[in-house]
Amino acid sequence: MDRSVRVQIELFNSFGAKLIALLRAYLDESGMHANPGVVVVGGAITTANSWEQFSANCQPFLKKHGLSFFGTSDFFGSHGDFDGWPWPKKEAFLKTFMDIINRPKKVIIAHGMRLSDFEAIRTEFPKIRITPYKYCLEKCLADISQWARSKRRIEPIAVLIESGNKTESQTVRIWREATDSEWLREKYKLASITVMPKQLPTGEYIYPFIVADIVSNSLYKHHKAVLDSISDTVKVENTLLPLLKPKEQFGYMDTPESMRRWFEIARENKEYLEQVGENI
């Protein structure tokens, strides 16, 4: 049994884990709209100091180009502040911007699936009521825990999730309840979980969510193109995936076999089914 499966089993058997502090993981989703075909939750982990330095570098660079924030969909779709930008201008912008993105040494965490695979497998387990979003989020949390433990990190990890998904409140409640125990927080290195908008009421932007958006959006676009038989290669004009340079990476697209194994583990854990499955 591989390590990620063992971590998942332990998470289910202890009913969860909770999340993060000196290390921070920022997560976002892509594909939670009508008929997406693919759903992805992804982001990155690095130290709090690295994220703060990233924000300090990102804000003035964006301001210099007349931008308050960066959204991957807006960039490629030429929406909002990117309206009217020709590709040569975008290419010149990316040359420096992606250097800022890649400067922090970070670990990329992402999980996604083809919805057709997920729905087909879910019919085999009718008592497990779980959304694609929550499935991907839980797999990301298990990978974050696996990474922290495999690297023998002593710091707790704070997980921050961009708000906006309609199922997030249930997911956050479940994971908070799951890690009220101090020994569980220490075991899984997951200390806190926070759902927050990319822009605070004060007007301040949370710039690390840019990285989470790039990860989730890039993986979504790539795998959606493969699903639609548009292309099995990645072009910079369509996604920033080729320009990402993580220190390490975990997850990405789940196979039907890995999804079925997850459902089997959930089914075997009666406490998880009773407390979680019926409420999602």
Summary of the structure (lengths in Angstrom):
residues: 280
radius of gyration: 18.6
end to end distance: 27.8
largest distance: 56.4
contacts: 926
relative contact order: 0.23
helix: 51%
strand: 17%
